[in-house]
Amino acid sequence: MKNWLFLGVAIFAEVIATSSLKASAGFTKFWPSLLVVLGYAIAFYCLSLTIRTIPIGIAYAIWAGLGIVLISLAGWLIFNQKLDLPSIIGMALIIAGVVVINVYSKVSAH
């Protein structure tokens, strides 16, 4: 169960880092730039802990898939970026893929 917590922290840290990357304005603003560096460091460290027991392909698929959805939502909520119907459908399919991996995959560590 701890491995899933590490994966959740990795995803959250990556979303914070990527959101801050836009806010850093090309690393010209100190605090958002610091969040980028710290966020990615935490994300990759926690991902490295996760893959000790969860297969790397499964962990990365979940990390990347949920990261895409959460970053898109952050862009919509924080930066007023638009999401059209095809992007919403695509993200729903990504979420469905993550659910299929977690519920039906025999290689996923439950």
Helices and strands as residue ranges (DSSP letters): H 2-23, H 30-50, H 56-78, H 85-104
